Amino acid sequence: MTSAPLTDMSSGGKVPSDGKPDRPLRILALANQKGGVGKTTTAINLGTALAAIGESVLVIDLDPQGNASTGLGVDRRQRKVSTYHVLAGEAELGAACVQTAVPRLMVAPSTMDLLGLEMEMATAPDRAHRLRNVLKGVGQSGATQGVTYILIDCPPSLNLLTINALAAADAVLVPLQCEFFALEGLSQLLRTVEQVRGALNARLTIQGIVLTMFDPRNNLSAQVVADVRSFMGDKVYETMIPRNVRVSEAPSHGKPVLLYDLKCAGSQAYLRLASEIIQREGRLPVAA
């Protein structure tokens, strides 16, 4: 398989001479306590799509499995400084940031060390706000200068790492697989978001619901789509991510699907999703 080139589709995304981004920093936590819903796949490919249309993006990998890091081409041997070191207070965020093969897209990789972090900081008074404190000043200088989007890939559980992400984020983006128990898992996550909003982060909102692994040939998929749209209304994005073999193959090559096969249905869906997110937020228009 020959990689399709990822052309620069942006009409902006520049950093002014004063070093400050021309669009405000937006921090999104990609969260769902259910595994296998396309959360990490969405973090990788939405980040790539946002970068392709002009945003400067940092993906923060908070999942000890480190799949977002692998999917963005960061070999485990390269992860000398990881999100563990950053949250443990042993390194600055900029030291962990790795430039990917995609222009304007960086990743702060994770390692299995994150598994022990929850126990290490269990009694610390700032245990829920470690990430929020780390992100203060991001986008203004150093390795993160000009960053306009941070996507936090959360683990598939509602643990202290996920709580840190929700406490630091402006909003939650929820990938939701088109399968039978989708709404049940969503209800639990929404309750957690309400609890975090009340106790830790009053500004936290639901950014949107991304329906993933949609199969138009499957009657159940169509029913799930109808149910979720009825339950969540306009919080559900119009763009749905289809089941697509190219999306599944890309991580094994250490590439986002937009680099692996730009023309496939999955790549085009993530580009549409990125445009929809930006347009809904009323940020600068992107090129068609």
Backbone as CSV, one residue per row, in Angstrom:
resi,resn,N_x,N_y,N_z,CA_x,CA_y,CA_z,C_x,C_y,C_z
1,MET,0.856,-1.204,0.000,0.000,0.000,0.000,0.885,1.245,0.000
2,THR,0.687,2.117,-0.923,1.457,3.355,-1.011,0.720,4.471,-0.301
3,SER,1.395,5.179,0.562,0.759,6.262,1.300,0.346,7.371,0.360
4,ALA,-0.858,7.894,0.572,-1.302,9.055,-0.176,-0.768,10.305,0.491
5,PRO,-0.283,11.274,-0.267,0.254,12.479,0.344,-0.847,13.283,1.011
6,LEU,-0.532,13.862,2.160,-1.477,14.713,2.862,-1.150,16.145,2.504
7,THR,-1.941,16.725,1.644,-1.680,18.091,1.204,-2.168,19.082,2.239
8,ASP,-1.557,20.252,2.248,-1.947,21.317,3.159,-3.231,21.950,2.656
9,MET,-4.316,21.750,3.404,-5.627,22.237,2.984,-5.995,23.527,3.695
10,SER,-5.035,24.123,4.402,-5.368,25.273,5.241,-5.340,26.574,4.465
11,SER,-6.063,27.541,5.058,-5.971,28.913,4.560,-5.512,29.842,5.670
12,GLY,-5.112,29.226,6.816,-4.697,30.051,7.947,-3.845,29.243,8.881
13,GLY,-4.129,29.394,10.187,-3.379,28.670,11.187,-2.015,29.255,11.462
14,LYS,-1.801,30.507,11.136,-0.489,31.122,11.331,-0.386,31.706,12.734
15,VAL,0.841,31.856,13.191,1.109,32.463,14.481,1.637,33.870,14.255
16,PRO,0.996,34.899,14.831,1.459,36.276,14.649,2.851,36.475,15.225
17,SER,3.447,37.615,14.901,4.819,37.895,15.299,4.978,38.012,16.808
18,ASP,3.885,38.260,17.556,4.008,38.356,19.011,4.035,36.979,19.668
19,GLY,3.960,35.906,18.867,4.081,34.559,19.409,2.786,33.960,19.888
20,LYS,1.683,34.700,19.841,0.411,34.191,20.324,-0.425,33.662,19.154
21,PRO,-1.134,32.544,19.357,-1.935,32.005,18.265,-3.051,32.960,17.883
22,ASP,-3.456,32.933,16.586,-4.504,33.837,16.134,-5.890,33.296,16.461
23,ARG,-5.973,32.119,17.067,-7.226,31.571,17.562,-7.018,31.086,18.979
24,PRO,-8.007,31.200,19.851,-7.817,30.796,21.245,-7.591,29.296,21.357
25,LEU,-6.809,28.914,22.354,-6.551,27.501,22.606,-7.839,26.810,23.020
26,ARG,-8.082,25.651,22.451,-9.260,24.848,22.772,-8.787,23.474,23.234
27,ILE,-9.223,23.054,24.426,-8.798,21.779,24.999,-9.979,20.822,25.033
28,LEU,-9.858,19.720,24.308,-10.928,18.730,24.227,-10.451,17.401,24.794
29,ALA,-11.235,16.829,25.695,-10.957,15.494,26.216,-11.801,14.489,25.449
30,LEU,-11.147,13.507,24.844,-11.870,12.438,24.156,-12.058,11.309,25.148
31,ALA,-13.286,11.111,25.580,-13.537,10.199,26.689,-14.735,9.307,26.426
32,ASN,-14.597,8.077,26.855,-15.688,7.112,26.913,-15.160,5.937,27.733
33,GLN,-15.861,5.601,28.803,-15.367,4.538,29.669,-15.450,3.162,29.025
34,LYS,-16.193,3.040,27.937,-16.239,1.797,27.188,-15.045,1.707,26.251
35,GLY,-14.435,0.544,26.166,-13.341,0.351,25.232,-13.863,-0.037,23.860
36,GLY,-13.018,0.112,22.856,-13.363,-0.332,21.514,-14.379,0.520,20.790
37,VAL,-14.496,1.792,21.176,-15.496,2.666,20.549,-14.878,3.592,19.494
38,GLY,-13.568,3.510,19.301,-12.920,4.381,18.328,-12.386,5.659,18.930
39,LYS,-12.174,5.674,20.249,-11.713,6.890,20.921,-10.295,7.275,20.485
40,THR,-9.374,6.327,20.595,-7.988,6.616,20.206,-7.883,6.848,18.708
41,THR,-8.609,6.069,17.921,-8.622,6.275,16.470,-9.097,7.681,16.133
42,THR,-10.095,8.152,16.863,-10.604,9.507,16.631,-9.584,10.553,17.060
43,ALA,-8.907,10.342,18.184,-7.877,11.290,18.619,-6.787,11.439,17.561
44,ILE,-6.319,10.301,17.039,-5.263,10.313,16.031,-5.713,11.022,14.763
45,ASN,-6.858,10.629,14.248,-7.272,11.090,12.919,-7.970,12.443,12.937
46,LEU,-8.658,12.772,14.017,-9.202,14.118,14.144,-8.055,15.113,14.309
47,GLY,-7.046,14.753,15.106,-5.889,15.631,15.244,-5.215,15.878,13.908
48,THR,-5.073,14.814,13.126,-4.459,14.944,11.800,-5.324,15.815,10.891
49,ALA,-6.625,15.602,10.926,-7.526,16.377,10.068,-7.541,17.855,10.460
50,LEU,-7.537,18.145,11.757,-7.481,19.542,12.201,-6.189,20.208,11.736
51,ALA,-5.081,19.468,11.835,-3.805,20.015,11.361,-3.833,20.247,9.855
52,ALA,-4.498,19.345,9.119,-4.554,19.457,7.663,-5.335,20.681,7.204
53,ILE,-6.260,21.156,8.028,-7.048,22.325,7.631,-6.617,23.599,8.359
54,GLY,-5.406,23.553,8.955,-4.816,24.799,9.419,-4.631,24.982,10.895
55,GLU,-5.145,24.076,11.734,-4.946,24.206,13.171,-3.578,23.646,13.561
56,SER,-3.089,24.112,14.695,-1.866,23.566,15.278,-2.292,22.725,16.473
57,VAL,-1.978,21.428,16.429,-2.610,20.467,17.335,-1.573,19.729,18.172
58,LEU,-1.922,19.525,19.441,-1.148,18.669,20.331,-2.063,17.565,20.847
59,VAL,-1.701,16.321,20.595,-2.411,15.180,21.163,-1.680,14.762,22.432
60,ILE,-2.391,14.734,23.545,-1.820,14.281,24.809,-2.331,12.872,25.083
61,ASP,-1.421,11.925,25.111,-1.780,10.524,25.313,-1.791,10.232,26.813
62,LEU,-2.992,10.037,27.374,-3.127,9.716,28.793,-3.497,8.258,29.021
63,ASP,-3.500,7.466,27.985,-3.821,6.043,28.110,-2.511,5.269,28.277
64,PRO,-2.346,4.519,29.386,-1.101,3.772,29.584,-0.757,2.820,28.433
65,GLN,-1.759,2.391,27.677,-1.483,1.518,26.542,-0.687,2.222,25.449
66,GLY,-0.801,3.536,25.387,0.003,4.321,24.450,-0.339,4.134,22.991
67,ASN,-1.584,3.735,22.700,-1.935,3.455,21.304,-1.971,4.703,20.436
68,ALA,-2.345,5.847,21.011,-2.338,7.084,20.220,-0.910,7.437,19.811
69,SER,0.032,7.213,20.716,1.441,7.485,20.406,1.932,6.570,19.291
70,THR,1.605,5.292,19.399,2.003,4.333,18.369,1.364,4.669,17.032
71,GLY,0.082,4.999,17.064,-0.646,5.310,15.833,-0.156,6.568,15.144
72,LEU,0.546,7.415,15.889,1.128,8.627,15.304,2.612,8.450,15.002
73,GLY,3.066,7.198,15.063,4.420,6.897,14.603,5.520,7.056,15.620
74,VAL,5.174,7.152,16.910,6.198,7.305,17.948,6.508,5.932,18.539
75,ASP,7.650,5.396,18.186,8.081,4.097,18.687,8.279,4.153,20.197
76,ARG,8.010,3.043,20.883,8.132,3.016,22.337,9.546,3.354,22.798
77,ARG,10.561,3.043,22.002,11.936,3.348,22.370,12.233,4.840,22.319
78,GLN,11.370,5.605,21.626,11.562,7.055,21.526,10.977,7.803,22.719
79,ARG,10.224,7.115,23.559,9.462,7.800,24.610,10.292,7.966,25.878
80,LYS,11.397,8.689,25.748,12.275,8.915,26.889,11.601,9.812,27.924
81,VAL,10.825,10.768,27.436,10.031,11.639,28.310,8.580,11.457,27.904
82,SER,7.732,11.130,28.864,6.343,10.798,28.561,5.394,11.614,29.430
83,THR,4.099,11.396,29.229,3.109,12.092,30.052,3.214,11.677,31.516
84,TYR,3.758,10.499,31.772,4.010,10.115,33.178,4.971,11.115,33.815
85,HIS,6.088,11.384,33.164,7.085,12.304,33.726,6.498,13.704,33.911
86,VAL,5.636,14.108,32.973,5.025,15.439,33.057,4.081,15.519,34.255
87,LEU,3.199,14.543,34.407,2.235,14.577,35.501,2.883,14.313,36.857
88,ALA,3.993,13.590,36.846,4.719,13.336,38.096,5.578,14.530,38.510
89,GLY,5.618,15.570,37.675,6.392,16.761,37.993,7.869,16.622,37.715
90,GLU,8.242,15.621,36.903,9.650,15.371,36.615,10.118,16.027,35.317
91,ALA,9.192,16.551,34.520,9.566,17.164,33.237,8.494,18.157,32.817
92,GLU,8.897,19.136,32.027,7.947,20.078,31.440,7.230,19.416,30.264
93,LEU,6.034,19.895,29.963,5.268,19.328,28.858,6.040,19.431,27.544
94,GLY,6.704,20.545,27.312,7.442,20.726,26.066,8.499,19.674,25.831
95,ALA,9.080,19.153,26.918,10.119,18.137,26.788,9.557,16.809,26.309
96,ALA,8.257,16.597,26.527,7.613,15.343,26.115,7.058,15.412,24.696
97,CYS,6.892,16.610,24.164,6.238,16.764,22.863,7.125,16.254,21.730
98,VAL,6.555,15.446,20.870,7.246,14.887,19.716,6.528,15.332,18.446
99,GLN,7.256,15.892,17.509,6.663,16.259,16.223,6.382,15.000,15.418
100,THR,5.193,14.899,14.869,4.828,13.744,14.058,5.156,14.009,12.591
101,ALA,4.849,13.039,11.753,5.062,13.194,10.314,4.068,14.162,9.693
102,VAL,3.075,14.571,10.463,2.056,15.508,9.973,2.442,16.922,10.381
103,PRO,2.579,17.850,9.449,2.866,19.235,9.821,1.823,19.774,10.792
104,ARG,2.279,20.531,11.787,1.425,21.155,12.803,0.768,20.161,13.749
105,LEU,1.258,18.943,13.827,0.692,17.954,14.752,1.803,17.354,15.615
106,MET,1.690,17.559,16.938,2.613,16.973,17.897,1.855,15.998,18.798
107,VAL,2.618,15.134,19.456,2.026,14.234,20.442,2.922,14.191,21.671
108,ALA,2.288,14.194,22.845,2.992,13.917,24.089,2.692,12.459,24.414
109,PRO,3.660,11.555,24.207,3.385,10.125,24.275,3.239,9.614,25.705
110,SER,2.635,8.435,25.821,2.497,7.798,27.131,3.285,6.499,27.169
111,THR,3.453,5.999,28.379,4.079,4.692,28.597,3.293,3.972,29.689
112,MET,3.628,2.719,29.913,2.960,1.928,30.943,3.206,2.474,32.344
113,ASP,4.175,3.379,32.487,4.426,3.997,33.794,3.190,4.704,34.344
114,LEU,2.312,5.149,33.434,1.090,5.831,33.873,0.227,4.956,34.770
115,LEU,0.365,3.628,34.642,-0.434,2.725,35.475,-0.194,2.957,36.961
116,GLY,1.042,3.334,37.313,1.361,3.540,38.718,1.129,4.944,39.216
117,LEU,0.826,5.854,38.303,0.715,7.260,38.696,-0.469,7.506,39.627
118,GLU,-1.577,6.832,39.363,-2.770,7.055,40.181,-2.472,6.766,41.655
119,MET,-1.746,5.693,41.920,-1.393,5.368,43.300,-0.403,6.372,43.867
120,GLU,0.532,6.809,43.030,1.558,7.739,43.493,0.966,9.075,43.939
121,MET,-0.063,9.538,43.247,-0.603,10.857,43.585,-1.957,10.784,44.287
122,ALA,-2.312,9.599,44.794,-3.627,9.403,45.405,-3.897,10.333,46.575
123,THR,-2.870,10.659,47.350,-3.074,11.510,48.529,-2.639,12.956,48.306
124,ALA,-2.171,13.267,47.098,-1.716,14.634,46.821,-2.906,15.585,46.730
125,PRO,-2.812,16.764,47.316,-3.953,17.693,47.287,-4.325,18.155,45.878
126,ASP,-3.358,18.124,44.948,-3.634,18.568,43.574,-3.867,17.395,42.628
127,ARG,-4.209,16.221,43.154,-4.262,15.002,42.342,-5.224,15.100,41.163
128,ALA,-6.297,15.880,41.287,-7.268,16.001,40.201,-6.923,17.116,39.228
129,HIS,-5.943,17.950,39.609,-5.639,19.138,38.805,-4.220,19.134,38.256
130,ARG,-3.546,17.981,38.285,-2.173,17.937,37.786,-2.105,18.384,36.323
131,LEU,-2.987,17.835,35.493,-2.929,18.167,34.074,-3.322,19.622,33.836
132,ARG,-4.330,20.107,34.548,-4.735,21.507,34.368,-3.577,22.443,34.692
133,ASN,-2.845,22.142,35.747,-1.703,22.977,36.114,-0.604,22.900,35.055
134,VAL,-0.406,21.711,34.481,0.600,21.530,33.426,0.265,22.363,32.194
135,LEU,-1.027,22.480,31.897,-1.446,23.136,30.654,-1.517,24.658,30.751
136,LYS,-1.277,25.201,31.911,-1.273,26.658,32.036,-0.141,27.238,31.183
137,GLY,-0.491,28.151,30.329,0.518,28.793,29.488,0.832,28.056,28.200
138,VAL,0.199,26.912,27.979,0.439,26.184,26.727,-0.003,27.037,25.544
139,GLY,0.763,27.013,24.481,0.446,27.768,23.279,1.132,29.113,23.202
140,GLN,1.735,29.548,24.315,2.314,30.885,24.349,3.809,30.915,24.036
141,SER,4.509,29.837,24.366,5.953,29.849,24.156,6.492,28.430,24.133
142,GLY,7.765,28.298,23.790,8.424,27.004,23.818,7.900,26.055,22.753
143,ALA,7.984,24.757,23.037,7.605,23.736,22.064,6.137,23.797,21.691
144,THR,5.309,24.328,22.584,3.861,24.365,22.320,3.397,25.702,21.755
145,GLN,4.303,26.589,21.413,3.913,27.898,20.902,3.013,27.773,19.678
146,GLY,1.898,28.482,19.697,0.990,28.504,18.564,-0.044,27.392,18.545
147,VAL,0.008,26.466,19.503,-0.974,25.376,19.532,-2.375,25.951,19.723
148,THR,-3.320,25.516,18.877,-4.700,25.999,18.967,-5.683,24.930,19.426
149,TYR,-5.292,23.670,19.308,-6.128,22.577,19.808,-5.270,21.592,20.585
150,ILE,-5.766,21.188,21.761,-5.212,20.060,22.492,-6.284,18.987,22.554
151,LEU,-5.939,17.789,22.098,-6.831,16.634,22.186,-6.240,15.676,23.201
152,ILE,-6.993,15.373,24.254,-6.518,14.481,25.306,-7.160,13.111,25.107
153,ASP,-6.335,12.118,24.816,-6.837,10.755,24.649,-6.874,10.084,26.016
154,CYS,-8.082,9.867,26.539,-8.256,9.315,27.879,-8.259,7.792,27.852
155,PRO,-7.929,7.168,28.987,-8.049,5.710,29.060,-9.515,5.294,29.042
156,PRO,-9.797,4.031,28.687,-11.194,3.572,28.622,-11.744,3.202,29.996
157,SER,-11.664,4.144,30.920,-12.205,3.957,32.262,-12.337,5.328,32.907
158,LEU,-13.144,5.404,33.943,-13.330,6.678,34.625,-12.430,6.715,35.862
159,ASN,-11.112,6.733,35.619,-10.152,6.735,36.716,-9.589,8.135,36.927
160,LEU,-8.544,8.236,37.742,-7.985,9.547,38.074,-7.358,10.232,36.868
161,LEU,-6.835,9.462,35.922,-6.296,10.068,34.702,-7.406,10.736,33.898
162,THR,-8.552,10.061,33.774,-9.681,10.656,33.059,-10.204,11.878,33.795
163,ILE,-10.274,11.800,35.121,-10.718,12.953,35.910,-9.789,14.135,35.679
164,ASN,-8.467,13.888,35.616,-7.522,14.967,35.315,-7.817,15.600,33.968
165,ALA,-8.126,14.760,32.973,-8.431,15.288,31.639,-9.683,16.143,31.661
166,LEU,-10.720,15.666,32.345,-11.979,16.416,32.408,-11.820,17.714,33.196
167,ALA,-10.974,17.685,34.220,-10.749,18.898,35.010,-9.965,19.942,34.234
168,ALA,-9.187,19.500,33.238,-8.353,20.424,32.460,-9.025,20.907,31.182
169,ALA,-10.036,20.191,30.716,-10.602,20.439,29.386,-11.642,21.553,29.376
170,ASP,-11.791,22.143,28.200,-12.926,23.045,27.969,-14.193,22.251,27.709
171,ALA,-14.037,21.091,27.058,-15.205,20.314,26.653,-14.815,18.857,26.442
172,VAL,-15.841,18.012,26.412,-15.650,16.579,26.199,-16.194,16.210,24.828
173,LEU,-15.398,15.488,24.070,-15.837,14.935,22.803,-15.970,13.426,23.006
174,VAL,-17.156,12.894,22.721,-17.461,11.501,23.038,-17.594,10.664,21.769
175,PRO,-16.611,9.815,21.458,-16.797,8.850,20.379,-17.747,7.751,20.853
176,LEU,-18.733,7.427,20.038,-19.779,6.483,20.435,-19.998,5.473,19.317
177,GLN,-19.703,4.227,19.606,-19.876,3.181,18.610,-21.354,2.905,18.373
178,CYS,-21.687,2.664,17.123,-23.086,2.391,16.762,-23.415,0.936,17.095
179,GLU,-23.588,0.675,18.392,-23.894,-0.674,18.847,-24.891,-0.619,20.006
180,PHE,-25.357,-1.787,20.431,-26.543,-1.895,21.278,-26.435,-1.138,22.598
181,PHE,-25.287,-1.217,23.284,-25.168,-0.628,24.607,-24.637,0.804,24.583
182,ALA,-24.706,1.468,23.452,-24.120,2.804,23.314,-24.720,3.802,24.301
183,LEU,-26.042,3.862,24.370,-26.688,4.861,25.221,-26.450,4.592,26.703
184,GLU,-26.339,3.321,27.065,-26.078,2.995,28.464,-24.742,3.565,28.918
185,GLY,-23.705,3.369,28.119,-22.397,3.915,28.449,-22.385,5.431,28.423
186,LEU,-23.121,6.017,27.483,-23.185,7.468,27.381,-23.807,8.082,28.625
187,SER,-24.864,7.474,29.134,-25.536,7.998,30.323,-24.592,8.060,31.513
188,GLN,-23.767,7.030,31.675,-22.801,7.012,32.773,-21.771,8.118,32.616
189,LEU,-21.284,8.317,31.394,-20.301,9.369,31.156,-20.900,10.749,31.416
190,LEU,-22.131,10.959,31.010,-22.777,12.257,31.230,-22.914,12.557,32.724
191,ARG,-23.192,11.539,33.521,-23.270,11.742,34.974,-21.901,12.145,35.532
192,THR,-20.856,11.518,35.025,-19.507,11.869,35.470,-19.158,13.305,35.097
193,VAL,-19.519,13.707,33.883,-19.267,15.085,33.446,-19.973,16.074,34.368
194,GLU,-21.214,15.782,34.764,-21.949,16.662,35.676,-21.248,16.759,37.030
195,GLN,-20.738,15.620,37.518,-20.036,15.614,38.795,-18.754,16.436,38.723
196,VAL,-18.008,16.291,37.630,-16.768,17.056,37.456,-17.083,18.544,37.326
197,ARG,-18.145,18.863,36.594,-18.531,20.265,36.442,-18.864,20.884,37.795
198,GLY,-19.527,20.134,38.639,-19.920,20.667,39.940,-18.767,20.780,40.927
199,ALA,-17.793,19.886,40.821,-16.748,19.831,41.838,-15.396,20.364,41.403
200,LEU,-15.078,20.259,40.094,-13.699,20.523,39.669,-13.551,21.519,38.529
201,ASN,-14.543,21.606,37.653,-14.354,22.390,36.421,-15.703,22.912,35.942
202,ALA,-16.065,24.092,36.408,-17.397,24.632,36.128,-17.615,24.946,34.653
203,ARG,-16.540,25.107,33.882,-16.699,25.475,32.475,-16.875,24.271,31.560
204,LEU,-16.741,23.072,32.088,-16.764,21.863,31.263,-18.118,21.675,30.589
205,THR,-18.098,21.414,29.286,-19.320,21.167,28.527,-19.153,19.904,27.685
206,ILE,-20.249,19.461,27.105,-20.187,18.381,26.120,-19.963,19.035,24.759
207,GLN,-18.794,18.809,24.186,-18.487,19.360,22.870,-19.370,18.727,21.809
208,GLY,-19.490,17.399,21.858,-20.317,16.717,20.873,-20.130,15.213,20.947
209,ILE,-21.029,14.510,20.286,-20.997,13.064,20.194,-20.618,12.687,18.765
210,VAL,-19.574,11.878,18.628,-19.146,11.407,17.306,-19.553,9.946,17.158
211,LEU,-20.427,9.671,16.223,-20.864,8.301,15.979,-19.817,7.594,15.118
212,THR,-19.288,6.483,15.635,-18.200,5.782,14.972,-18.637,4.379,14.538
213,MET,-17.848,3.810,13.634,-18.065,2.436,13.159,-19.477,2.244,12.604
214,PHE,-19.954,3.252,11.915,-21.301,3.192,11.337,-21.302,2.313,10.084
215,ASP,-22.239,1.394,10.041,-22.398,0.491,8.895,-23.806,0.652,8.335
216,PRO,-23.956,1.307,7.195,-25.295,1.573,6.653,-26.054,0.293,6.277
217,ARG,-25.341,-0.818,6.170,-26.007,-2.090,5.827,-26.617,-2.757,7.053
218,ASN,-26.290,-2.230,8.229,-26.718,-2.839,9.481,-27.906,-2.067,10.053
219,ASN,-29.038,-2.731,10.183,-30.233,-2.063,10.715,-30.019,-1.565,12.135
220,LEU,-29.219,-2.289,12.925,-28.966,-1.868,14.302,-28.219,-0.542,14.332
221,SER,-27.261,-0.360,13.421,-26.533,0.908,13.363,-27.475,2.075,13.141
222,ALA,-28.398,1.914,12.219,-29.357,2.984,11.920,-30.238,3.270,13.129
223,GLN,-30.617,2.228,13.867,-31.465,2.422,15.043,-30.710,3.142,16.154
224,VAL,-29.440,2.775,16.332,-28.622,3.456,17.339,-28.456,4.928,16.997
225,VAL,-28.209,5.224,15.742,-28.090,6.617,15.303,-29.365,7.385,15.639
226,ALA,-30.523,6.813,15.327,-31.799,7.473,15.606,-31.988,7.689,17.107
227,ASP,-31.639,6.683,17.901,-31.806,6.791,19.353,-30.892,7.856,19.949
228,VAL,-29.638,7.871,19.524,-28.682,8.844,20.069,-29.067,10.256,19.658
229,ARG,-29.479,10.431,18.426,-29.888,11.772,17.980,-31.151,12.225,18.726
230,SER,-32.050,11.302,19.013,-33.257,11.649,19.767,-32.904,12.049,21.199
231,PHE,-31.914,11.358,21.779,-31.530,11.580,23.169,-30.677,12.838,23.338
232,MET,-29.741,13.088,22.401,-28.762,14.157,22.550,-28.973,15.337,21.613
233,GLY,-29.909,15.214,20.665,-30.228,16.328,19.785,-29.047,16.822,18.975
234,ASP,-28.863,18.153,18.968,-27.826,18.729,18.108,-26.418,18.593,18.687
235,LYS,-26.284,17.926,19.832,-24.949,17.608,20.335,-24.284,16.515,19.496
236,VAL,-25.074,15.803,18.702,-24.536,14.740,17.862,-24.100,15.342,16.534
237,TYR,-22.845,15.109,16.146,-22.357,15.651,14.885,-23.069,14.994,13.704
238,GLU,-23.238,15.782,12.669,-23.817,15.238,11.439,-22.880,14.199,10.818
239,THR,-21.591,14.464,10.906,-20.600,13.544,10.344,-20.553,12.262,11.156
240,MET,-20.629,11.128,10.490,-20.463,9.830,11.131,-19.234,9.147,10.537
241,ILE,-18.496,8.439,11.382,-17.293,7.751,10.931,-17.670,6.320,10.535
242,PRO,-17.501,5.955,9.280,-17.937,4.623,8.838,-16.957,3.533,9.233
243,ARG,-17.453,2.311,9.267,-16.524,1.175,9.341,-15.712,1.174,8.053
244,ASN,-14.405,1.084,8.188,-13.540,1.229,7.022,-12.248,0.476,7.262
245,VAL,-11.900,-0.411,6.361,-10.734,-1.260,6.574,-9.446,-0.441,6.615
246,ARG,-9.382,0.659,5.869,-8.181,1.494,5.866,-7.930,2.123,7.243
247,VAL,-9.013,2.518,7.917,-8.887,3.080,9.262,-8.295,2.039,10.211
248,SER,-8.709,0.798,10.048,-8.205,-0.282,10.903,-6.758,-0.639,10.585
249,GLU,-6.365,-0.543,9.331,-5.018,-0.919,8.919,-3.965,0.119,9.290
250,ALA,-4.334,1.390,9.257,-3.358,2.473,9.382,-2.485,2.396,10.643
251,PRO,-3.051,2.112,11.848,-2.205,2.103,13.047,-1.057,1.101,12.987
252,SER,-1.259,-0.022,12.301,-0.192,-1.017,12.220,0.994,-0.508,11.413
253,HIS,0.788,0.572,10.659,1.862,1.204,9.886,2.394,2.462,10.593
254,GLY,1.862,2.730,11.807,2.297,3.911,12.542,1.880,5.204,11.885
255,LYS,0.725,5.178,11.204,0.268,6.365,10.483,-1.208,6.645,10.757
256,PRO,-1.591,7.922,10.793,-3.012,8.255,10.734,-3.572,7.792,9.385
257,VAL,-4.851,7.519,9.332,-5.418,7.036,8.070,-5.310,8.091,6.970
258,LEU,-5.257,9.384,7.342,-5.129,10.422,6.324,-3.783,10.372,5.621
259,LEU,-2.770,9.839,6.288,-1.483,9.626,5.623,-1.447,8.287,4.900
260,TYR,-2.118,7.317,5.450,-2.109,5.971,4.881,-2.923,5.904,3.596
261,ASP,-4.104,6.525,3.606,-4.956,6.532,2.409,-5.904,7.727,2.497
262,LEU,-5.473,8.837,1.963,-6.219,10.094,2.075,-7.598,10.016,1.433
263,LYS,-7.732,9.210,0.385,-8.981,9.204,-0.379,-10.029,8.235,0.152
264,CYS,-9.687,7.424,1.142,-10.647,6.431,1.629,-11.778,7.114,2.388
265,ALA,-12.868,6.367,2.594,-14.063,6.928,3.232,-13.776,7.404,4.651
266,GLY,-12.912,6.682,5.381,-12.598,7.086,6.747,-11.863,8.410,6.801
267,SER,-10.887,8.600,5.948,-10.140,9.863,5.900,-11.058,11.034,5.582
268,GLN,-11.896,10.858,4.592,-12.798,11.940,4.199,-13.790,12.273,5.309
269,ALA,-14.213,11.256,6.062,-15.129,11.499,7.177,-14.444,12.316,8.268
270,TYR,-13.189,12.011,8.577,-12.493,12.779,9.620,-12.218,14.216,9.178
271,LEU,-11.970,14.434,7.907,-11.830,15.806,7.419,-13.140,16.573,7.561
272,ARG,-14.256,15.918,7.244,-15.563,16.572,7.416,-15.840,16.866,8.883
273,LEU,-15.479,15.917,9.755,-15.692,16.119,11.186,-14.884,17.310,11.697
274,ALA,-13.634,17.416,11.290,-12.794,18.542,11.712,-13.409,19.867,11.280
275,SER,-13.877,19.932,10.048,-14.518,21.152,9.554,-15.781,21.468,10.345
276,GLU,-16.560,20.425,10.659,-17.811,20.636,11.403,-17.524,21.165,12.808
277,ILE,-16.500,20.620,13.447,-16.142,21.077,14.788,-15.753,22.551,14.773
278,ILE,-14.897,22.923,13.847,-14.443,24.318,13.772,-15.605,25.259,13.447
279,GLN,-16.437,24.871,12.501,-17.541,25.724,12.105,-18.582,25.861,13.214
280,ARG,-18.831,24.812,13.954,-19.773,24.892,15.071,-19.282,25.832,16.158
281,GLU,-17.970,25.865,16.328,-17.401,26.729,17.355,-17.301,28.180,16.908
282,GLY,-17.572,28.435,15.627,-17.498,29.808,15.133,-16.085,30.339,15.036
283,ARG,-15.111,29.412,14.891,-13.736,29.843,14.724,-13.524,30.300,13.279
284,LEU,-12.297,30.624,12.926,-12.022,31.119,11.586,-12.473,30.091,10.545
285,PRO,-13.073,30.538,9.442,-13.487,29.600,8.417,-12.300,28.872,7.827
286,VAL,-12.545,27.605,7.401,-11.493,26.817,6.787,-11.714,26.771,5.299
287,ALA,-10.648,26.413,4.581,-10.754,26.315,3.123,-11.639,25.152,2.745
288,ALA,-12.362,25.307,1.646,-13.234,24.234,1.185,-12.386,23.113,0.609
